Amino acid sequence: MDCKISEVTAAIVLNSLKGGVVPRVGLEYITVGRKNEIQALLQDVSIIEQGGSALRFIEGKYGSGKTFLLHTLRNHVMERNFVVTDVELSVDRRLAGNKGQGLATYRELIRNMATRACPDHGALQLILDKWIGGLENEVVQFEGLVPGHEVFDVRVSQKIYMVTSSMEEKVNGFDFGKVLASYYKGHRTGDLEQQKKALRWLCGEYGTRTEAKTDLGVNLIITDENWYDFIKLFADFVVKAGYAGLYVCLDELTTLYEIPSRVGRDYNYNKLLSIYNDVMQGKASYMGIIFSVTREAMEDSARGVYSFGPLKSRLAETSFEREGALKMRDMTSPVIRLSVLEPGEMYVLLEKLADIHGILYGYVPGLEHDDYIYFLKQQYGKNAAVRDLIRNYIAFLNLIQQNQEVPREKILCAMKAQ
């Protein structure tokens, strides 16, 4: 393999995988299989770029590569000039709740906004400043005005107004546009405090309408009930700011399955249903949403997503898919069900990881065909999940590199005995 990965990226990839987590960079160097899944998701991306919307569930067993696929797609759409954001759902971050769990999810999504120029989150202010800078450049290029000219700020303000007023027809768009205008005013006058107040509101950090009214002149704040409306508004806005759209990744939907009360689960499933219906009915634009979920959390009839009748009727496999003799999958279905990587695909992955390990530590692993086969047979014999298999393999590579005087066969045998 012609591997041109840098040592820094190689270290991130190997350390992440050894720690049992998916690396946020370098995924293109270790992606194997999933051709059909990735192709289907990229078709969604093309639709989103044209002003449409898409929603998918990535379903699979523990360690089957759900998070890996999410991060791979996240990195890809970022390169296609999308704003991307992600959140790992948890006890404190859900789709809905009576203790601010939905708002906590929103806040995390806004905090985690990323772009190609700002890939490590925290991109909201950059996006706002790019929007303003783009409008200022239009005034310079097409009207021949320069900053400092007596009507330059007037023309930019007019363009700002055109953008913000165009959002008024959308749900909660009037207040959203008013806060954007407030941010611009602070930018133009150098009032950093005014900008901070606008950012606080956009981040969902105002606790009362009274405070928001006093600071920004708006009668609305972002809450558990309305947070999804503002995600849609952001999708529309980032396109006006020069991006291709907004892509939202929500990992660990299994969290909803683990809510102990039926009332709490159904409350969240109902929110999920409303989001699903909204996207599928074309009420959102320039936005993609992708969830990851375990098979049990999706299909369990007592607690899972399918325990909520309206969702099951929309997401469950059709009888044709379940009973079809050809065992083919419909890749346009909202649920993409991941199968375990084939042994041949795992073999290729092990080769890639060995090359990366050699680049990082400056040595040649020297593994041969029989070594890969022996290792895979060991792991499959233990029914190791993909994540655990990879962790064990990196440990094996570490032992080879640190004990080069010891025959590989001896290390393999020692690992088998464990």
Protein Blocks (a to p, Z undefined) as FASTA:
>chain_A
ZZfbdfklmmmmmmmmmnopacfehklmmgggjklmmmmmmmmmmmmmnopacddddddd
ehilpmmmmmmmmmmmmmnopacddddddfklcfbdceopmmmmmmmmmmmgccfklmng
jilmmmmmmmmmmmmmmmmmmnopaehiaklmmmmmmmmmmmmmmmmmpghklmmmmmmm
mmmmmmmnopaklmmmmmmmmnopafbfklmmmmnopabdcdfklmmmmmmmmmmmmmmn
opabdcdddehklmmmmpmbfklmmmmmmmmmmmmmmmmnopaghiacdddddfklmmmm
klmmmlpmklmmmmmccfklmmpmnlpacfkbfbdcdddddfklmmmmmmmmmmmmmmmn
opaekpafklmmmmmmmmmmnopafklmmmmmmmmmmmmmmmmmbcfklmmmmmmmZZ
